């Protein structure tokens, strides 16, 4: 009877350790997947922010160029000389 009890206790210990290991592995896998998804989302948001900043910079450069062109055209004949 003692051998049966000890065998049962050993089996219960092995099953509990094995069960914990699977749970731990599953939790670790879930954490890794969540971290990967967060990283992907953050990279996508950063890409969107960079694209938006590039578009705004392009618009600002275009507006500045237009202002310079208008200033040049508006002040072209200040001295009475018309280059056109």
Buried (B, 14 or more C-beta within 10 A) or exposed (E): EEEEEEEEEEEEEEEEEEEEEEEEEEEEEEEEEEEEEEEEEEEEEEEEEEEEEEEEEEEEEEEEEEEEEEEEEEEEEEEEEEEE
